[in-house]
Amino acid sequence: MTMAAIETLTVTAEPAQARSLAIPDISEWQGALTATQVQQLKPQVAFVINRRQYGANYVDKDAANNTSLYVRYGIPFGEYDFATFTSVKAARLEARDFYQRANPATRFYVLDYEVNDLRSGSTNAAVKAWYQAMRSLTKKKLIFYSYASFATEFANTARQAFNAQWIAEYNRQKPAIPYAMWQYTDAAHLAGIPTAVDNSRVNVKVHPISWWTATGSLTTPMMRAVSRPIVEKTVAPVVKVKPARVIKTKHRQHVKKVVTKSVKKHPVTKVKAKSSKSVTKASKARTVKKRSGVKAKRVKKTVNHRRVAAKKSVRPVKRQLKHVVVKKPVRRHAVKRVVKHRRVAKVKRAKKVTKRRLSQSQRHPRRLKKVRHKR
């Protein structure tokens, strides 16, 4: 049987009366309910959605009282967190606080995200962080609630991970985006509740009412509206293959071959034992013969070569000393010439000056007369 067939069976199996029942949203605005009020409320509702907290820092004062009465009189309910987180980290902490405060008998958890209080990060990242924190704490159904316009603008990608979407649209027209439950009014009146409440309807094509009221964890994937029957995939049978035999072989150690060269042994000549005195005389005689055999010319050459080498090694040192230490004496007559040249230059300059003065006096004789008179 396909998933579509199962879904149609569940929808038809539910009575029409159950689908017409109210699904109110109750918070501290409705006050603390009494036992009689809850008994009057029970036949009118399919289930109730109760607000647990308004952000991490404010808990509804009547939430604990009301949820305990729902448990006592057998009314299925879910709880929601009106989100006010300001960052990704704050979203995780808010989810953790919400889970710890909620009643363990709740059938599902709702994120009510309709106000953007974010100061850092993106809204999609914060909603995703809330979802991941809750998913790590529980296996129950997680629901996303918001207005259609706000949901598409601030959480269009993150809301897709939730098990269902609860969309508010207070018009006669249905929401423009896909939804599993529709909050169509904020002015419904029910017996046992003194004030007006928000009321919703379930989209049975996505999830029947029994999906919302079911107890326990969510073990099956989320059911959605299916237009085509799902064809089951046929998987080829697995053929068992025998493992290949492994033949173990002993590892032979590699031995290095050492090649030894054969050494020819010279024949040992036997020498007759002689007295110590005779041995010393014979050795002295041999050395004298060897020395006398060397030519005298060779000895002279070696002595000369050593002397020449010693002189060559000394010569470059003397040259260096001449260049560094010894300075050539300055000749006196060269200094005299320099002095004479300086004197001659001074005399020439003086002559030129006198010539200029004379030329000026010749050109302007009146000036010279005036100067002489003054003196």
Buried (B, 14 or more C-beta within 10 A) or exposed (E): EEBBEEBEEBBEEBEEEBBEBBBBBBBBEBBEBEEEBBBBBBEEBBBBBBBBBBBBEEBBEBBEEBBEBBBEEEBBBBBBBBBBBBBBEBBBBBBBBBBEBBBEEBBBBBBBBEEEEBEEBBBBBBBBBBBBBBBEBBEBBBBBBBBBEBBEEBBEEBBEEBBBBBBBBEEEEBBEBEBBBBBBBEEBEBEBBEEBBBBBBBBBBBBBBBBBBBEEEBEEEEBEEBEEEEEEEEEEEEEEEEEEEEEEEEEEEEEEEEEEEEEEEEEEEEEEEEEEEEEEEEEEEEEEEEEEEEEEEEEEEEEEEEEEEEEEEEEEEEEEEEEEEEEEEEEEEEEEEEEEEEEEEEEEEEEEEEEEEEEEEEEEEEEEEEEEEEE
